[in-house]
Amino acid sequence: RDVRAWLLKLAPPDDRSFIGTDQKIFYKHNDIDVRPDSEDERLRCLENGWDVDDPQELQRWRDQEPINAHSHLGSMLLGSSESIPVV
């Protein structure tokens, strides 16, 4: 619980996420209605089978895209080689 609390303090969830805390936190990554927001992200979508050039497919992609910027920030803090024992 301490690690979770620490991560949420350093990278609090966006108010639009299901665990948002109404702290007026808004991350640009979670502005789903303007994504993909770069050519690089557009190409990643296409490589993963999402034809985001088609308006209907783009909307389907946006509908399934999670509000998860805080998760990305937390993973940057933890890195990819740490492990946390769960008791």
Buried (B, 14 or more C-beta within 10 A) or exposed (E): EEEEEEBBEEBBBBBBBEEBEEEEBEBEBBBBEEBBEEEEEBEEBEEEEBEBEEEEBBEBBBEEBEBBBBBEBBEEEEEEEEEEEEE
